[in-house]
Amino acid sequence: MLYDGMERTIDAFEPLASLIHVDFYNNPKMGTIFAHEMKTPILPPSITHLGLGNNHLVQKVPIPLLQNISRSLLEINLSINLYFLLSNNVWPAIDFDNLTTLVLESCSISIINETAFQRMPKLAYLYMGKNQLTQVAPYTFPQTLQLLSVRQNPQMSGVFTMSKDNFAGMTNLRWLDMNWMNLNSKNLSSDAFKGLSSLTYLQMRKSGLTEIPSRFFSSLIKLVMLDLGENPITQLPNQFSVGLTNTHVLYLDHCLLDFPADVDYDYQPFRGMKTLSMLFLSKNSISQFTPNLMVNLTQLSALHLNGNQLHTWEFGMTAYMPPYAAIAVSNNKIQFLPNQTFEEFSRIEAVDLSDNALICNCQILNFFLLTFQTFDLLLLANSTNTTVLNWATEGAYTCTDTSTDPFVIKEIPLMSEEEFQCKSEVVPTTVGPNIDKETVAIVSSIVGAMIIVIIFVAIVACCYWKRTKGQRKWFYVRNQLLTSDGFVDKTSNVDNDHKFEFDAFISFNEQDRSWVYTHLVPQLESSEHSDSGDDEAFKPFRLCIHDRDFTVGQRITENIIENIAKSRKVIIVLSRGYVESKWCQFELHLSQHRLLESERRDALVLILLEDVPKQQQNAGLRYLMSTRTYLAWRSDSEGQQLFWQRLRQVLMARPYSSPSKSEAASNAST
């Protein structure tokens, strides 16, 4: 900054007529400079983004600095300054006609006056985390908001009390961030979220919730993602799911949650969540999880129950789940698997039962032979329908042979079929001495009848499975014939391509930006890498990259959803940084869900940029790595050439999609 005689500021910004972004962040002396009008720089009216964070501003903004640019500003950052009382007096007589984003984090704000945002008619994104808010008066926040962050309030001490009118009239709000708040959960109202009819994402992780009122989320009819993880919640109300009819992702991990020990078929807290696709219940205190909890969850593709206190697995849990579902129940205390283990898990695509306390041998009780099917687990691992995650990991799947003294721990993948055979004699260990032969005969007849019924049901189920499998194969072959060059006009692929604006949506971590722009983008968006005359094989692709192709001013999540829909493929660039990023993991889950929803399961492409240790991979990622072929980046030139060739082949392949109802009807009629 240049000064003329220390009295007038030489206009250092005058030549910069097209300047749009100025950031004075972390300049404590700027507060003193801004206090003198003659020393305050004059900014060009082209400025749209202004940073004034940590400038030692107290209860005021530098009015001379803002007068020339207030009407053109789109975003202003005032974080790490002191605004104990936020009111219109902080920026008197200044109109922010086009301001959409305001950052007021770590400003020690304890009170917000209802006049604070009156001169900001277009404010859409408000960040007020890490302040000292304990309550907010009704109708304080502007009704134009689309995103509101009040995370980590109050930061120092006290509790935040929600009232039923905190969000009244905020029908445009799509994202509400209440993570790490200290909520007063004892006085929560069932109408706390009343008015948020458009809310899509609600984050309340580690917010101090100890209990959830009945129908607490009944107003959130458009909610897609709900995060309640890391709260000391012990039980869910039976009407927990009321209103959550469109929720796809629910986080309830790292809580103290458990379900009633006595099976109550009327207790169905997830019943209303018919669109739920991902349910995270990891690291709770769940000792029993029964099929009645799964009623209506026909879209559930990922169930995470790892790190709980389960002692057994109830048969029928997978009956409601789609065939592409995955279940993680590792690190529990499961000793016994149901007799129908193979049938139970062969319905789905992947299961993780590692690190449990399985029993190898059979048990005899009251003349009934309980053949706990550890052997079925071995059959399942060797089947082609279901992937048993972590099966190849040493020590992940063991069982205890209780027929020996002392007990012996065995590796299930290394056991032979003979080792699973029941060798115990049938001894009536708990039957009383007064039971006569007639009673034994009756019991034996009942058992025999049950066995006959089970065999009959199994035969019918097997026939049905083979029939549906044959139908699926026939439809697949029929589809391949119909889509071959001999039966379909070759212009059909071109027509399908017109539905997509991009060939691929790129999801990557910021740490891998240099690789994306140095290698991926030049290779795929340029046709100069061809060494042959095959123009089709080396045609340039259209890539969607967030910082280049996202719509400016639109919400990030809306950008992601829209651009995935516009892209024929989704490329995930996996690295350690990607796995460690919660935002990247959310983007991965969102991509999976959107592709499943549009019946484009094969459109997901995985690139392994570097080795990611298994202990860093969550169950969902391990499932993807186990069930999908991925492309690994190579450091040698020959390996890289093969890498680009294979990636281009994948991007050129047209994903299979199911015919529409009209197409199906037309095909059926012919």
Salt bridges, closest charged atoms under 4 A:
GLU75 OE1 - HIS49 NE2 3.78
ASP95 OD2 - ARG71 NH2 3.48
ASP95 OD1 - ARG119 NH1 2.67
ASP97 OD2 - ARG71 NH1 2.27
ASP177 OD2 - ARG151 NE 2.70
ASP227 OD2 - ARG205 NE 3.01
GLU230 OE2 - ARG205 NH1 2.91
ASP253 OD1 - ARG205 NH2 2.81
ASP253 OD2 - HIS254 ND1 2.88
GLU343 OE2 - ARG347 NH2 3.53
GLU344 OE1 - ARG347 NH1 3.30
GLU349 OE1 - ARG601 NH2 2.86
ASP352 OD2 - ARG622 NH2 3.31
ASP401 OD2 - LYS410 NZ 3.08
GLU419 OE1 - LYS410 NZ 3.35
ASP497 OD1 - ARG568 NE 3.35
ASP497 OD2 - ARG654 NH2 2.58
GLU501 OE1 - LYS566 NZ 3.83
ASP503 OD2 - ARG542 NE 3.29
ASP503 OD1 - ARG568 NH2 2.83
GLU510 OE1 - ARG513 NH2 2.74
GLU510 OE2 - HIS546 NE2 3.20
GLU525 OE2 - ARG548 NH2 2.71
ASP547 OD2 - ARG513 NH1 2.18
ASP549 OD2 - ARG548 NE 3.16
GLU558 OE2 - ARG174 NH1 2.48
GLU558 OE2 - ARG555 NH2 3.25
GLU597 OE2 - HIS248 NE2 3.86
GLU597 OE2 - HIS593 NE2 3.42
GLU597 OE1 - ARG594 NH1 3.19
ASP636 OD1 - ARG634 NE 3.19
